[in-house]
Amino acid sequence: MLTDQLNGVNSQKLKRLAKLSSNLHLHYFWAKRWFLISLAIGAIVLSLPTPDGLTPAGHAVLTMAIVATILFVTEPIPLPSVALLIIIAQVILMGIDSTKVAKSLMNDSVLFIMGSLMLAVCVVKQKLDKRIAWFIVRMTGTKTTNICFGISAVSGVLASFIGEHTVAAMMLPVGITLISLTSDDPKRVRNLAVVLLFSISYGCSVAGIATPSGGARNAIMIGYWKEFFFDPTNPETYKYLISYFKWMIYAYPMFLLQLPLVTLVLIFSFRPEFRDLSRAVVKLRTQIEEEGAMKSSDWLAIALFFLILIGWIGYSDQLGMGTVAILGAACFLVLGMVNWQDVNNGVNWGVILLYAAAISMGLQMKDTGAAAWVAESFLDMLKPFGAGDGIGLWAAVSVLTTGVTNTMSNGAAVAVLGPIVLNLATAAGESPILIGFITAVSSAFAYLTVVGTPACTIVYSSGYLKATDFLSVGWKMALLSTIVMLAAARVYWPLIGV
């Protein structure tokens, strides 16, 4: 009797375990459904006959690009895993020697991205957030509109040199400090919080276009120009070697022009509950006085950063922007202002691998002719709509890039689209430099989603914002930014020699 009861209990346990195991398997397959779907789509595309004008190798790399794009957007697996799959696919599907693939993963653009991320950790380590907030309110006064503009301006100027994710991380405590010092009740400062936090993220976003160090996408485009068009034996191709300073001449005025637009759009979209933040400023001043004067290490960090900036502007042609960035990070380490453990923990090495693999795939798209084939096909689609050249083509490239960059990281967007749009420029008789700038600049217009840019994700993590806030104000920012960029392409860039 007892044995039968025990057998019955064990039988029930086995059934429950079997059901649990089945549920776990179903959950796993559901969580990985887009990974499986992407592989299925890749297998179907690869099995189709190679289109006319496309080589088998080009067919393979386009299949890789389609699968990678699906994985970038849906993220069923960690994004660095996508980078590993790109590397493996080049060897297995395209038959490229693994040593050649390895060499394609590292160039000055990737070195620059790595160095910039290391510098970001060094800068954040100095903890200057409250002093930055005090500097802003001393510069702008206590009026809310002025403080918002000051936050956008300071965030933008910093982000234009050290990257938006770094600055957003530095400035988020600044915004939260001003919000919390104004009121302990988040509901009472709902609109104020939205305006202050978007001033940070959008200030960083519009600044990301201003210099090569403003974002990985800029370094990627510079690398593509050099790889695609530069020939050391042809003096006419030296124009495709875009230096740090030359990029600033093209893009920095656009950033400055957009700064006041950020504040205007935010103030009219979300009316702050407090027009003056005197109460918060008084509390902030008290906290600064308690911390005392700046230490010698703080001044040393500022001086070192300016030396790195001088190196980028004055010596990147000779040394390479990546070398300058790595040198700067090494100086912080040698001086003991940051230790390797901080750098190792703070740098997302998977991001570096992701950009390296995406650039490598982009180069294969160029070498196999796949990018040219896609560009010509896209151009044929645009011609019936009168967008085969000129401002119609510029707008089409901008809209395409804006749509892609709101669904994946802006660096990945440029890495995927870069070879296509540069070949598109050649096929349409347009300047590759102009089309390249339009692509890189438009990749900064990721205002619509939380995951559009690292800056948006960082400010959203504060808990003060809703996902719908990004949509309600993001489309206005995207429209205004596109207008400013097309005006610059039409009027300003021809004056400086595009």
Protein Blocks (a to p, Z undefined) as FASTA:
>chain_A
ZZmmmmmmmmmmmmmmmmmmmmmmmmmmmmmmmmmmmmmmmmmmmmpccdehiafklmmm
mmmmmmmmmmmmnomacfklmmmmmmmmmmmmnopafklmmmmmpcfklmmmmmmmmmmm
mmmmnopmlmmmmmmmmmnojafklmmmmmmmmmmmmmmmnojklmmmmmmmmmmmmmmm
mpmclklmmmmmmmmmmmmmmmmmmmmmmpmklpmklmmmmmmmmmmmgcfklmklmmmm
ccfklmmmmmmmmmmmmmmmmmmmmmmmmccfbfbfklmmmmmmmmmmmnopadfklmmm
mmmmmmmmmmmmmmmmmnopklmmmmmmmmmmmnopacfklmmmmpcfklmmmmmmmmmm
mmmmmmnommmmmmmmmmmmmmmnopagcjllmmmmmmmmmmmmmmbcfklmmmmmmmmm
mmmmmmnopafklmmmmmmmmmmmmmkbmklpmklmmmmmnopacfklmmmmmmmmmmmm
mmmmmmmmmmmmmmnoZZ
